Amino acid sequence: MKSPIKCWKGYRRKTYNAVAYKYKDTLLKTDPEKVYNEVKERLLRFSENMAQKRIRYTTEFNSLIKGNKTAQQYEPLWETALLHLTEVGMKKDQTDLFTAYIAKLGPELARIAMRDKRLRPSPDGQMTYRTVETWEEAHEVVKEYENALLSEKAMISQSHNYNLTQGSQTKGWLSLIHI
């Protein structure tokens, strides 16, 4: 088993070095546990309290946006932020989560998610034709949309490559038009 002291880096290591140097000729040799406890006490002075964690996690959640990340890249960031808020007793309800998720998507993806209507389960278990109501439903719509975009780009690229190999100077769907 490794000594925790050997794993310390940065300010933790510097704190240990300062205390160890202070007691190098006395307690470090005769009572190393006392030196360790002093280091531990000094390090705990700098630990984050619950209020500080709440502020930090709330700020991180509020500043989280999807931006150019794919839905699959964004999902673990979103879920981690939710876990952190829950950890400090600031769990959000479904309505707040849905509203926050839609706001963090950006205008184009938010519009696409909000306009999506399909059969979805209702609270009573029946299938109902409706728009998204949860962040999970909105997230699925965004993933489907992004996958469709990727497929479309691949098809256009493939069509363009096919036309080039056939010696055609036109690109994509323009090659289908006969003048």
ZAMAR-54159 format. One record per atom (N, C-alpha, C, CB): residue number from 1; atom name; y, x, z. Coordinates in steps of 0.001 Angstrom, whole numbers, plus 500000, padded with zeros to 6 digits. Each point is the difference from the previous one (the first is absolute). Glycine has a CB too. Layout:
N
NODE num atomo      v      u      w
NODE NUM    CA      Y      X      Z
...
! end
This chain:
179
NODE num atomo      v      u      w
NODE   1     N 498819 500839 500000
NODE   1    CA 501181 499161 500000
NODE   1     C 501245 500884 500000
NODE   1    CB 498753 498162 501217
NODE   2     N 502219 501439 497962
NODE   2    CA 501232 500773 499914
NODE   2     C 500915 499673 501166
NODE   2    CB 499799 500060 497506
NODE   3     N 500902 500947 502929
NODE   3    CA 501027 499781 501004
NODE   3     C 501175 499291 499331
NODE   3    CB 499272 502055 501328
NODE   4     N 501311 496905 499307
NODE   4    CA 501129 499307 499377
NODE   4     C 501179 500946 499768
NODE   4    CB 499262 497873 501101
NODE   5     N 500844 503152 499701
NODE   5    CA 501106 500943 499869
NODE   5     C 499940 500711 498653
NODE   5    CB 500033 500313 502493
NODE   6     N 498775 500007 497039
NODE   6    CA 499864 500689 498718
NODE   6     C 500362 499094 498824
NODE   6    CB 498216 501423 501011
NODE   7     N 501741 497284 499185
NODE   7    CA 500333 499050 498943
NODE   7     C 501495 499673 499960
NODE   7    CB 497708 499051 500226
NODE   8     N 503013 501260 500811
NODE   8    CA 501417 499661 500059
NODE   8     C 500804 500800 499006
NODE   8    CB 499736 499423 502385
NODE   9     N 501234 499885 497002
NODE   9    CA 500906 500642 499055
NODE   9     C 501422 499551 500323
NODE   9    CB 498198 500102 498197
NODE  10     N 502764 500570 501205
NODE  10    CA 501394 499594 500132
NODE  10     C 500494 500068 501426
NODE  10    CB 499689 498545 498050
NODE  11     N 501053 500388 502359
NODE  11    CA 500613 500009 501330
NODE  11     C 498963 499979 501112
NODE  11    CB 501967 498836 499040
NODE  12     N 496863 500575 500697
NODE  12    CA 498956 499994 501032
NODE  12     C 499548 501428 500299
NODE  12    CB 499242 497706 499255
NODE  13     N 500536 503054 499691
NODE  13    CA 499572 501393 500178
NODE  13     C 501096 500821 500684
NODE  13    CB 498538 499809 497953
NODE  14     N 502721 499960 501654
NODE  14    CA 501123 500730 500601
NODE  14     C 500140 499665 501483
NODE  14    CB 501172 500010 497778
NODE  15     N 498605 498722 502568
NODE  15    CA 500059 499596 501406
NODE  15     C 498914 500724 500791
NODE  15    CB 500928 497739 499349
NODE  16     N 497862 502270 500115
NODE  16    CA 498909 500706 500673
NODE  16     C 500325 501486 500158
NODE  16    CB 498363 498339 499060
NODE  17     N 502112 502282 499866
NODE  17    CA 500311 501432 500050
NODE  17     C 501054 500305 501059
NODE  17    CB 499428 500183 497572
NODE  18     N 501586 498956 502550
NODE  18    CA 501061 500222 500986
NODE  18     C 499449 499924 501429
NODE  18    CB 501679 499044 498382
NODE  19     N 497505 499928 501873
NODE  19    CA 499430 499844 501350
NODE  19     C 498997 501123 500280
NODE  19    CB 500313 497487 499871
NODE  20     N 498870 502847 499158
NODE  20    CA 499013 501074 500184
NODE  20     C 500695 501331 500252
NODE  20    CB 498384 498778 498515
NODE  21     N 502698 501464 500784
NODE  21    CA 500738 501249 500195
NODE  21     C 500621 500043 501406
NODE  21    CB 500480 500109 497510
NODE  22     N 500006 498720 502922
NODE  22    CA 500609 499901 501335
NODE  22     C 498991 500376 501088
NODE  22    CB 501544 498193 499156
NODE  23     N 497210 501414 500662
NODE  23    CA 498970 500222 501011
NODE  23     C 498967 501052 499580
NODE  23    CB 500332 497645 500722
NODE  24     N 499972 503199 498316
NODE  24    CA 499000 500913 499450
NODE  24     C 499391 500944 501026
NODE  24    CB 501218 499858 497880
NODE  25     N 499554 500519 503117
NODE  25    CA 499472 500944 500991
NODE  25     C 499524 499321 501278
NODE  25    CB 501529 501700 499065
NODE  26     N 498703 496996 501073
NODE  26    CA 499628 499328 501254
NODE  26     C 498996 498886 499759
NODE  26    CB 502245 500547 500932
NODE  27     N 498250 498233 498906
NODE  27    CA 499136 498817 499934
NODE  27     C 499104 499934 498762
NODE  27    CB 501739 498841 501285
NODE  28     N 498669 501761 497638
NODE  28    CA 499192 499929 498786
NODE  28     C 498599 500562 500234
NODE  28    CB 502087 500194 498626
NODE  29     N 497834 500836 502220
NODE  29    CA 498693 500606 500294
NODE  29     C 499316 499357 501198
NODE  29    CB 500845 502130 499052
NODE  30     N 499935 497497 501974
NODE  30    CA 499394 499480 501222
NODE  30     C 499795 498489 499985
NODE  30    CB 501052 501881 501188
NODE  31     N 499852 497370 498149
NODE  31    CA 499900 498537 499988
NODE  31     C 500415 499448 498631
NODE  31    CB 500468 499939 502489
NODE  32     N 498697 500289 496484
NODE  32    CA 500365 499558 498650
NODE  32     C 500149 498478 499887
NODE  32    CB 498809 502001 499123
NODE  33     N 500484 497249 501737
NODE  33    CA 500117 498543 499961
NODE  33     C 501407 499549 500366
NODE  33    CB 497578 499809 500577
NODE  34     N 503032 500868 500388
NODE  34    CA 501362 499674 500407
NODE  34     C 500978 500277 498849
NODE  34    CB 499421 500534 502409
NODE  35     N 500366 500556 496867
NODE  35    CA 500841 500320 498843
NODE  35     C 499819 498919 498920
NODE  35    CB 499827 502500 500510
NODE  36     N 498924 497134 499241
NODE  36    CA 499711 498959 499017
NODE  36     C 500691 498689 500383
NODE  36    CB 497788 501098 499493
NODE  37     N 502150 498513 501782
NODE  37    CA 500633 498759 500451
NODE  37     C 501516 500046 499835
NODE  37    CB 498131 499682 501624
NODE  38     N 502468 501489 498589
NODE  38    CA 501444 500114 499799
NODE  38     C 500345 499851 498518
NODE  38    CB 500172 501501 502020
NODE  39     N 499033 499106 497128
NODE  39    CA 500222 499857 498550
NODE  39     C 499865 498530 499609
NODE  39    CB 499125 502347 499577
NODE  40     N 499839 497014 500911
NODE  40    CA 499751 498590 499696
NODE  40     C 501167 499128 500463
NODE  40    CB 497526 500402 500200
NODE  41     N 502970 499854 500997
NODE  41    CA 501133 499234 500539
NODE  41     C 501244 500197 499132
NODE  41    CB 499053 500226 502329
NODE  42     N 501188 501000 497231
NODE  42    CA 501164 500268 499154
NODE  42     C 499871 499308 498645
NODE  42    CB 500308 502200 501158
NODE  43     N 498504 497813 498299
NODE  43    CA 499796 499359 498701
NODE  43     C 500146 498486 500088
NODE  43    CB 498480 501869 499362
NODE  44     N 501088 497548 501742
NODE  44    CA 500099 498548 500163
NODE  44     C 501441 499526 500129
NODE  44    CB 497772 500036 501086
NODE  45     N 503128 500846 499289
NODE  45    CA 501424 499635 500067
NODE  45     C 500520 499591 498636
NODE  45    CB 500315 501574 501910
NODE  46     N 499090 498986 497056
NODE  46    CA 500484 499745 498653
NODE  46     C 499241 498899 499279
NODE  46    CB 500687 502351 499921
NODE  47     N 498405 496992 500767
NODE  47    CA 499226 498958 499331
NODE  47     C 500871 498766 499763
NODE  47    CB 497882 500864 501069
NODE  48     N 501756 498409 497892
NODE  48    CA 500753 498830 499584
NODE  48     C 499621 498809 500880
NODE  48    CB 500123 500876 497628
NODE  49     N 500878 498406 502890
NODE  49    CA 499695 498823 500806
NODE  49     C 499835 498779 499081
NODE  49    CB 501284 500971 501977
NODE  50     N 498324 497907 498586
NODE  50    CA 499688 498806 499220
NODE  50     C 501222 499497 499221
NODE  50    CB 498254 499401 501697
NODE  51     N 502916 500602 498919
NODE  51    CA 501204 499523 499313
NODE  51     C 500309 500872 498789
NODE  51    CB 500894 499111 502173
NODE  52     N 498951 502188 497979
NODE  52    CA 500250 500913 498879
NODE  52     C 498998 499772 498874
NODE  52    CB 500938 501689 501598
NODE  53     N 497793 498087 498786
NODE  53    CA 498986 499717 498980
NODE  53     C 500321 498712 499259
NODE  53    CB 498286 501194 501377
NODE  54     N 502127 497775 499359
NODE  54    CA 500338 498718 499363
NODE  54     C 501129 500177 498993
NODE  54    CB 499271 498777 502067
NODE  55     N 501746 501957 498339
NODE  55    CA 501132 500241 499102
NODE  55     C 499547 500770 498769
NODE  55    CB 501571 499999 501957
NODE  56     N 497635 501046 498252
NODE  56    CA 499535 500819 498878
NODE  56     C 499117 499191 499054
NODE  56    CB 500117 502031 501461
NODE  57     N 498927 497224 499079
NODE  57    CA 499098 499218 499154
NODE  57     C 500743 498881 499268
NODE  57    CB 498125 500530 501572
NODE  58     N 502838 498843 499079
NODE  58    CA 500783 498955 499349
NODE  58     C 500832 500586 498867
NODE  58    CB 500076 498706 502150
NODE  59     N 500533 502442 498101
NODE  59    CA 500792 500665 498963
NODE  59     C 499113 500391 498822
NODE  59    CB 501596 500854 501750
NODE  60     N 497231 499689 498532
NODE  60    CA 499073 500372 498926
NODE  60     C 499579 498775 499194
NODE  60    CB 499180 501927 501385
NODE  61     N 500532 496965 499300
NODE  61    CA 499598 498774 499312
NODE  61     C 501146 499481 499137
NODE  61    CB 498414 499442 501879
NODE  62     N 502789 500530 498687
NODE  62    CA 501153 499477 499258
NODE  62     C 500347 500852 498785
NODE  62    CB 500858 499057 502129
NODE  63     N 498897 502237 497943
NODE  63    CA 500357 500873 498876
NODE  63     C 498874 500130 498968
NODE  63    CB 501497 501247 501552
NODE  64     N 497360 498179 498720
NODE  64    CA 498859 500066 499084
NODE  64     C 500261 499113 498787
NODE  64    CB 498429 500457 501929
NODE  65     N 501474 500117 496878
NODE  65    CA 500096 499222 498760
NODE  65     C 498896 500457 499055
NODE  65    CB 502514 499706 500276
NODE  66     N 497108 499416 498815
NODE  66    CA 498941 500345 499061
NODE  66     C 500486 501016 498985
NODE  66    CB 499001 497738 500307
NODE  67     N 502188 502061 499159
NODE  67    CA 500558 500941 499031
NODE  67     C 499085 500204 498805
NODE  67    CB 501186 501126 501858
NODE  68     N 498607 500123 497750
NODE  68    CA 499177 500325 498830
NODE  68     C 498520 500158 500327
NODE  68    CB 501984 501108 499036
NODE  69     N 497650 498690 502198
NODE  69    CA 498593 500130 500380
NODE  69     C 499210 498814 499433
NODE  69    CB 500637 501262 502123
NODE  70     N 498109 498980 497580
NODE  70    CA 499151 498885 499589
NODE  70     C 499683 499163 501242
NODE  70    CB 498998 501346 498061
NODE  71     N 500504 497461 501704
NODE  71    CA 499631 499128 501121
NODE  71     C 498930 500669 500860
NODE  71    CB 500565 497960 498623
NODE  72     N 498516 502754 500735
NODE  72    CA 498942 500668 500759
NODE  72     C 500533 501189 500791
NODE  72    CB 498358 499272 498272
NODE  73     N 502674 501398 501237
NODE  73    CA 500608 501089 500758
NODE  73     C 500843 499458 501151
NODE  73    CB 500016 501418 497930
NODE  74     N 500595 497426 501852
NODE  74    CA 500880 499396 501001
NODE  74     C 499233 499341 501146
NODE  74    CB 501663 499638 498196
NODE  75     N 497166 499828 501491
NODE  75    CA 499220 499243 500991
NODE  75     C 499741 500762 501304
NODE  75    CB 498941 498838 498094
NODE  76     N 500583 502409 501882
NODE  76    CA 499762 500683 501282
NODE  76     C 501288 500279 500779
NODE  76    CB 497981 501028 498977
NODE  77     N 503125 499184 500312
NODE  77    CA 501284 500207 500687
NODE  77     C 500416 498719 500726
NODE  77    CB 500688 501714 498263
NODE  78     N 499182 497159 501041
NODE  78    CA 500332 498690 500562
NODE  78     C 499108 499705 501217
NODE  78    CB 500729 499182 497706
NODE  79     N 497968 501006 502125
NODE  79    CA 499076 499688 501094
NODE  79     C 500201 500918 501197
NODE  79    CB 498364 499182 498319
NODE  80     N 501943 502079 501447
NODE  80    CA 500279 500925 501099
NODE  80     C 501242 499558 500764
NODE  80    CB 498939 501878 498707
NODE  81     N 502088 497714 500562
NODE  81    CA 501222 499518 500650
NODE  81     C 499710 498762 500860
NODE  81    CB 501370 500911 498082
NODE  82     N 497789 498197 501410
NODE  82    CA 499634 498801 500774
NODE  82     C 499206 500371 501252
NODE  82    CB 499973 498657 497876
NODE  83     N 499110 502294 501990
NODE  83    CA 499216 500446 501161
NODE  83     C 500902 500628 501061
NODE  83    CB 498016 500380 498503
NODE  84     N 502959 500409 501062
NODE  84    CA 500926 500614 500951
NODE  84     C 500801 498935 500746
NODE  84    CB 500149 502032 498530
NODE  85     N 500337 496957 500754
NODE  85    CA 500757 498935 500669
NODE  85     C 499122 499244 501000
NODE  85    CB 501455 499777 497960
NODE  86     N 497308 499971 501661
NODE  86    CA 499070 499317 500904
NODE  86     C 499718 500854 501229
NODE  86    CB 498967 498814 498045
NODE  87     N 500900 502489 501739
NODE  87    CA 499717 500944 501088
NODE  87     C 501070 499954 501098
NODE  87    CB 498825 501467 498346
NODE  88     N 502432 498292 501254
NODE  88    CA 501086 499982 500987
NODE  88     C 500408 498575 500365
NODE  88    CB 500804 502188 499101
NODE  89     N 498320 496837 500610
NODE  89    CA 500233 498624 500415
NODE  89     C 501017 499259 499160
NODE  89    CB 499419 500719 502246
NODE  90     N 500753 499680 496494
NODE  90    CA 500981 499359 499134
NODE  90     C 499336 499397 498764
NODE  90    CB 501736 501605 500820
NODE  91     N 497110 497794 499394
NODE  91    CA 499243 499405 498892
NODE  91     C 500822 498879 499368
NODE  91    CB 497799 500579 501124
NODE  92     N 502244 499398 497559
NODE  92    CA 500761 498984 499274
NODE  92     C 499077 498846 499620
NODE  92    CB 501592 501761 499114
NODE  93     N 498982 497043 500808
NODE  93    CA 499191 498855 499587
NODE  93     C 499882 499982 498475
NODE  93    CB 500736 498688 502045
NODE  94     N 498409 500434 497431
NODE  94    CA 499707 499959 498567
NODE  94     C 501245 499732 499153
NODE  94    CB 497713 499206 500566
NODE  95     N 503177 499936 499910
NODE  95    CA 501212 499689 499240
NODE  95     C 500898 501228 499891
NODE  95    CB 499869 497611 500766
NODE  96     N 500324 503107 500337
NODE  96    CA 500820 501211 499975
NODE  96     C 499379 501068 499106
NODE  96    CB 500806 499477 502311
NODE  97     N 497877 500662 497750
NODE  97    CA 499315 500988 499168
NODE  97     C 500136 499664 498524
NODE  97    CB 498389 500424 501858
NODE  98     N 501449 498313 497808
NODE  98    CA 500128 499579 498601
NODE  98     C 501415 500268 499491
NODE  98    CB 498236 498233 500356
NODE  99     N 502755 501359 500411
NODE  99    CA 501396 500196 499604
NODE  99     C 500323 501482 499845
NODE  99    CB 500620 497880 501181
NODE 100     N 498935 502934 499763
NODE 100    CA 500266 501438 499942
NODE 100     C 499296 500629 498811
NODE 100    CB 500261 500055 502486
NODE 101     N 498497 499553 497264
NODE 101    CA 499250 500575 498885
NODE 101     C 500685 499696 498668
NODE 101    CB 497875 499768 501322
NODE 102     N 502518 498990 498489
NODE 102    CA 500662 499600 498757
NODE 102     C 501315 500772 499836
NODE 102    CB 498947 497696 500151
NODE 103     N 501808 502440 500918
NODE 103    CA 501278 500715 499931
NODE 103     C 499807 501474 499648
NODE 103    CB 500935 498405 501681
NODE 104     N 497968 502182 498755
NODE 104    CA 499759 501425 499783
NODE 104     C 499426 500300 498614
NODE 104    CB 499635 500224 502446
NODE 105     N 499992 498740 496808
NODE 105    CA 499432 500194 498668
NODE 105     C 501042 500389 498959
NODE 105    CB 498256 498359 500601
NODE 106     N 502940 501154 499575
NODE 106    CA 501007 500150 498951
NODE 106     C 500076 498708 499214
NODE 106    CB 499597 502490 499849
NODE 107     N 501513 497286 499426
NODE 107    CA 500219 498696 499370
NODE 107     C 498959 499587 498959
NODE 107    CB 502367 500411 500403
NODE 108     N 497211 500506 498723
NODE 108    CA 499067 499626 498930
NODE 108     C 498637 499601 500553
NODE 108    CB 501201 501554 498460
NODE 109     N 498229 499285 502392
NODE 109    CA 498679 499680 500560
NODE 109     C 500064 498801 500945
NODE 109    CB 499366 502414 499798
NODE 110     N 501742 497443 500916
NODE 110    CA 500147 498836 500890
NODE 110     C 499995 498719 499178
NODE 110    CB 501312 501379 501659
NODE 111     N 499396 498625 497219
NODE 111    CA 500046 498826 499131
NODE 111     C 498607 499689 499448
NODE 111    CB 502393 500533 499395
NODE 112     N 496888 500491 500182
NODE 112    CA 498647 499797 499462
NODE 112     C 499082 499418 501073
NODE 112    CB 500336 501917 498391
NODE 113     N 499724 498633 502807
NODE 113    CA 499147 499510 501087
NODE 113     C 500358 498569 500393
NODE 113    CB 499759 502348 500825
NODE 114     N 501532 497357 499244
NODE 114    CA 500432 498667 500427
NODE 114     C 499706 498919 498953
NODE 114    CB 501780 501099 501356
NODE 115     N 498138 499274 497380
NODE 115    CA 499745 499030 498938
NODE 115     C 498518 499760 499758
NODE 115    CB 502126 500701 498969
NODE 116     N 497016 500115 501590
NODE 116    CA 498574 499876 499750
NODE 116     C 499450 498747 500672
NODE 116    CB 499806 502498 499825
NODE 117     N 499639 496609 499374
NODE 117    CA 499380 498775 500515
NODE 117     C 498555 499984 499563
NODE 117    CB 502190 498736 499942
NODE 118     N 496953 501006 501015
NODE 118    CA 498569 499889 499705
NODE 118     C 499314 499272 501144
NODE 118    CB 500046 502131 498634
NODE 119     N 498672 497604 501192
NODE 119    CA 499233 499369 501079
NODE 119     C 499802 501013 501114
NODE 119    CB 498823 498454 498372
NODE 120     N 501588 501136 502812
NODE 120    CA 499854 500850 501175
NODE 120     C 499528 499128 501162
NODE 120    CB 501818 501602 499185
NODE 121     N 497493 499014 501768
NODE 121    CA 499547 499203 501151
NODE 121     C 501188 499591 500883
NODE 121    CB 497775 501207 499954
NODE 122     N 502185 497563 500502
NODE 122    CA 501022 499517 500930
NODE 122     C 499456 500118 501424
NODE 122    CB 500955 498401 498253
NODE 123     N 499876 501404 502757
NODE 123    CA 499521 500139 501382
NODE 123     C 498815 499094 500353
NODE 123    CB 502311 500619 500589
NODE 124     N 497586 498229 498735
NODE 124    CA 498886 499095 500300
NODE 124     C 498720 500347 499220
NODE 124    CB 501689 498221 500471
NODE 125     N 498351 502875 498741
NODE 125    CA 498814 500445 499282
NODE 125     C 499897 499492 498583
NODE 125    CB 498904 500099 502153
NODE 126     N 501937 498944 497476
NODE 126    CA 500008 499461 498641
NODE 126     C 500708 500971 499056
NODE 126    CB 499980 497642 500910
NODE 127     N 499678 502300 497812
NODE 127    CA 500686 500802 499000
NODE 127     C 501207 499212 499512
NODE 127    CB 497842 501160 499304
NODE 128     N 503304 499492 500698
NODE 128    CA 501255 499359 499618
NODE 128     C 500701 500858 498957
NODE 128    CB 500212 498920 502280
NODE 129     N 500391 500435 496733
NODE 129    CA 500779 500698 498986
NODE 129     C 501382 500262 500592
NODE 129    CB 498708 498907 498069
NODE 130     N 501587 502350 502215
NODE 130    CA 501258 500331 500677
NODE 130     C 500417 501434 499725
NODE 130    CB 499454 498344 501780
NODE 131     N 501755 501989 498671
NODE 131    CA 500499 501367 499902
NODE 131     C 499496 500811 501196
NODE 131    CB 502060 499208 498739
NODE 132     N 498262 502078 501266
NODE 132    CA 499554 500870 501096
NODE 132     C 500702 499603 501298
NODE 132    CB 499576 501892 498370
NODE 133     N 499724 498255 502740
NODE 133    CA 500563 499676 501309
NODE 133     C 499823 501120 501017
NODE 133    CB 499547 497621 499512
NODE 134     N 499640 503381 500161
NODE 134    CA 499774 501108 500929
NODE 134     C 500269 501311 499273
NODE 134    CB 498278 498659 501301
NODE 135     N 501944 502390 499476
NODE 135    CA 500239 501300 499369
NODE 135     C 498742 500473 499282
NODE 135    CB 501704 500573 501768
NODE 136     N 497106 499062 498755
NODE 136    CA 498757 500408 499357
NODE 136     C 499871 499371 498611
NODE 136    CB 498928 500244 502262
NODE 137     N 501425 498469 497626
NODE 137    CA 499950 499333 498694
NODE 137     C 501002 500632 499035
NODE 137    CB 499284 497858 501116
NODE 138     N 501911 502411 499359
NODE 138    CA 501018 500639 499160
NODE 138     C 499534 501388 499567
NODE 138    CB 501814 498709 501187
NODE 139     N 497554 502012 499721
NODE 139    CA 499515 501344 499694
NODE 139     C 498934 499949 498901
NODE 139    CB 500497 500722 502368
NODE 140     N 498605 498308 497706
NODE 140    CA 498967 499850 498964
NODE 140     C 500634 499719 498639
NODE 140    CB 498387 499146 501732
NODE 141     N 502645 500012 498234
NODE 141    CA 500685 499696 498744
NODE 141     C 500626 501269 499423
NODE 141    CB 500457 497644 500794
NODE 142     N 500182 503148 500053
NODE 142    CA 500643 501242 499549
NODE 142     C 498950 500976 499468
NODE 142    CB 501853 499678 501690
NODE 143     N 497010 500429 499007
NODE 143    CA 498936 500891 499520
NODE 143     C 499487 499543 498635
NODE 143    CB 499350 500507 502379
NODE 144     N 500431 498194 497459
NODE 144    CA 499528 499462 498719
NODE 144     C 501020 500275 498891
NODE 144    CB 498714 498205 501225
NODE 145     N 502552 501588 499086
NODE 145    CA 501061 500227 499017
NODE 145     C 500042 501475 499582
NODE 145    CB 501330 498090 500992
NODE 146     N 498605 502804 499976
NODE 146    CA 500031 501434 499684
NODE 146     C 498769 500425 499205
NODE 146    CB 501327 500400 502080
NODE 147     N 497510 499053 498256
NODE 147    CA 498785 500311 499236
NODE 147     C 500116 499491 498562
NODE 147    CB 498643 499890 502121
NODE 148     N 501951 498921 497700
NODE 148    CA 500202 499459 498655
NODE 148     C 500960 500889 499206
NODE 148    CB 499583 497663 500865
NODE 149     N 501462 502823 499790
NODE 149    CA 500944 500914 499333
NODE 149     C 499295 501285 499561
NODE 149    CB 501888 499056 501379
NODE 150     N 497277 501488 499488
NODE 150    CA 499270 501217 499655
NODE 150     C 499058 499764 498824
NODE 150    CB 500155 500744 502384
NODE 151     N 499170 498126 497615
NODE 151    CA 499096 499666 498894
NODE 151     C 500784 499844 498704
NODE 151    CB 498431 498862 501603
NODE 152     N 502718 500480 498494
NODE 152    CA 500847 499802 498821
NODE 152     C 500472 501345 499442
NODE 152    CB 500742 497768 500909
NODE 153     N 499695 503127 499956
NODE 153    CA 500437 501331 499558
NODE 153     C 498853 500759 499346
NODE 153    CB 501703 500049 501840
NODE 154     N 497115 499840 498726
NODE 154    CA 498841 500682 499431
NODE 154     C 499678 499446 498617
NODE 154    CB 499105 500414 502309
NODE 155     N 500970 498260 497531
NODE 155    CA 499714 499385 498700
NODE 155     C 501040 500411 498964
NODE 155    CB 498917 498057 501162
NODE 156     N 502346 501948 499208
NODE 156    CA 501062 500396 499073
NODE 156     C 499822 501456 499604
NODE 156    CB 501573 498324 501025
NODE 157     N 498114 502513 499944
NODE 157    CA 499789 501413 499724
NODE 157     C 498807 500190 499076
NODE 157    CB 500988 500589 502226
NODE 158     N 497942 498687 498024
NODE 158    CA 498799 500088 499171
NODE 158     C 500305 499525 498588
NODE 158    CB 498546 499647 502021
NODE 159     N 502204 499267 497841
NODE 159    CA 500364 499476 498694
NODE 159     C 500850 501014 499248
NODE 159    CB 499898 497652 500891
NODE 160     N 501038 502965 499797
NODE 160    CA 500860 501018 499398
NODE 160     C 499162 501189 499535
NODE 160    CB 501920 499274 501468
NODE 161     N 497153 501169 499352
NODE 161    CA 499130 501127 499628
NODE 161     C 499127 499650 498802
NODE 161    CB 499987 500762 502386
NODE 162     N 499519 498012 497562
NODE 162    CA 499161 499556 498878
NODE 162     C 500792 500041 498699
NODE 162    CB 498667 498531 501551
NODE 163     N 502557 500962 498492
NODE 163    CA 500831 499985 498801
NODE 163     C 500317 501412 499515
NODE 163    CB 500975 497829 500754
NODE 164     N 499210 503101 500159
NODE 164    CA 500290 501376 499610
NODE 164     C 498789 500646 499334
NODE 164    CB 501643 500175 501884
NODE 165     N 497158 499492 498597
NODE 165    CA 498802 500591 499403
NODE 165     C 499713 499400 498629
NODE 165    CB 499082 500402 502290
NODE 166     N 501425 498398 497437
NODE 166    CA 499812 499354 498703
NODE 166     C 501061 500432 498990
NODE 166    CB 498965 498055 501171
NODE 167     N 501973 502788 499263
NODE 167    CA 501027 500491 499097
NODE 167     C 501176 499055 499868
NODE 167    CB 498237 501196 498789
NODE 168     N 501817 497761 501998
NODE 168    CA 501102 499057 499934
NODE 168     C 501220 500575 500709
NODE 168    CB 498379 498077 499911
NODE 169     N 502773 501677 499541
NODE 169    CA 501239 500470 500622
NODE 169     C 500552 498979 500979
NODE 169    CB 500491 501334 497958
NODE 170     N 498971 497462 502047
NODE 170    CA 500510 498967 500898
NODE 170     C 499343 500126 501357
NODE 170    CB 500419 498472 498061
NODE 171     N 500166 500851 502911
NODE 171    CA 499494 500087 501369
NODE 171     C 499631 498612 500506
NODE 171    CB 501415 502042 500427
NODE 172     N 497489 497887 500300
NODE 172    CA 499621 498792 500727
NODE 172     C 499854 498783 499128
NODE 172    CB 501138 500934 501923
NODE 173     N 499401 497959 498518
NODE 173    CA 499833 498721 499350
NODE 173     C 500719 499926 498657
NODE 173    CB 499769 498984 502242
NODE 174     N 501204 501918 497508
NODE 174    CA 500714 499985 498720
NODE 174     C 499055 500258 498836
NODE 174    CB 502064 500782 501165
NODE 175     N 496833 499929 499103
NODE 175    CA 499067 500288 498916
NODE 175     C 499257 498754 499517
NODE 175    CB 499746 502291 500930
NODE 176     N 500310 496632 499836
NODE 176    CA 499320 498764 499612
NODE 176     C 500816 499187 498990
NODE 176    CB 498901 499964 502247
NODE 177     N 502374 500332 497631
NODE 177    CA 500879 499260 499100
NODE 177     C 499890 500587 498600
NODE 177    CB 501581 499449 501899
NODE 178     N 498079 499727 497131
NODE 178    CA 499885 500439 498603
NODE 178     C 501205 499482 499240
NODE 178    CB 497463 500017 500105
NODE 179     N 503300 500862 499334
NODE 179    CA 501200 499598 499265
NODE 179     C 499735 500126 498518
NODE 179    CB 501492 500727 501892
! end
